[in-house]
Amino acid sequence: MNQTAGSAVHETFSVAARINRLPVTAFHRRLVAACAVGLFFDIFDLYMAGYIGARLLKSGFFTPHELYLFFSAAFAGMFFGAIIIGYAGDVLGRRAMFLLGLIGYSVLMVLAAFVPSAGWLIAARFVAGLGLGAEYIVADTYLGEMLPRQWRARYIGFTYAAATVGSPVVAFLATLLVPHQFAGIDGWRVLMLLGGIGAFAGWWVRIAMVESPRWLEAKGRHAEAARVLDGVEREVAAEFRRAAAGAA
């Protein structure tokens, strides 16, 4: 093995070892929460379509054919989003795709709340689906790279469990909002607007996420990977010092 290859192997081991030796702290739980937010809105959006679709058909906003397109548009967007943004996550970074996917969904949901016709709503659903499509792929990859090995499966499971809350939340909101109007605005539009605003709040939580050191390392950006890990280790150590001081 030549010197360059040997150095690369050493760096790979060093990054992995430094991540795996860390205990799970508030830093890791914030990452789990940030990932769960995106998956929450993935489930929120899919169930929301069912709740508002029947209302839009009954009101005449949709024809039966347009309703079918409305249901399938998000899935088509998610299909292409999983391919495109999943690939972009390898090229541009995990953090960038986390931010881009959720802010894109947020903007499209807000716009969709004000569309004038069925065609525009179907198109908005497709584009919003592009952002949601990569959530599962990028979340799994990011958590797999950032969580210590011995805690990885457990905390990824927590992430998905937390995300399922999106189903009862949207059911509750749809029951309250969809059958009514508010200041002349149809309830289904209010529901979509709340989804977009909520996704923006989740995007704000994600700003504090760090880039994956393993991705940085894979791109040859070893100094940046080291700086990120240094910061994580300092935060973990500070949390332990505060806990020890409190116990004393």
C-alpha positions, 0 to 999 in steps of 0.5 A: 500500500502506498503512502497516500492510500495508507493515509486515507485509510488512517483518516477513515478510521480516525473519523469513524472511531471518533464518532463511535466513541462518543456517548449520545448527548443532546447534540445527537438528540437534536440531530434526531429531532431535525430529521424527524421534522422532515419525516413528520411533514412527509407523513403529514403531506401524504395523509393531508391529500386524502383529507382535502381531496374528497372535499375538493371533489365535492366542491367541484374544484376537482373533477374525478380525473383531476383528483387522481392526478392530485393523489399521484402527483406527490408520489411522482415528485417523491420518486424523482426527488429521491433520485435527484436529491439523493444523488445531489446529497452525495455531491453537494453534502447532506446538510445542503440537501436537508435545508433545500428539501424542506424549504422547498416543500415549505415554499410550495405548500404556502404557494399551493394554499393560494392557487386558483385552479386544479392544474396549479394545485396538482403542479404544486403537489408534484414540485413539493414532492421533489423536496419530500422524496429525499427525506428518507434517504438523506435522513437515514444516510445522515444519521447513519454517519453521525450517530455512534455505532452502538446507538444507531439503530435505536435512534433511527427507530426513534426518528421514524416513530416520532415522525408517525405523529404526523398522521394524527396531527393532520387528522385532527387539524383536517377535522377542525379546518377542512369543512369550514371557511375562515375569513372567506378562506377555505379550510383546506387552504388554511390546512396547507398554509399551516403545513408550509409554515410548520415546515419552515419552522422545521427548516429553521431547526435544521440550520444548526445542523453540522455537515457530516464529517464522513461526507467531508472526508469522502470528498477529501476535505479532511481539515473541515471534517476534523474541525466539525468533529472538534466542535462536536467533541467540545459540545459533548464534553461541555454537556458532561461538565455541566451534568457533573457540576449539577450532580455535585 
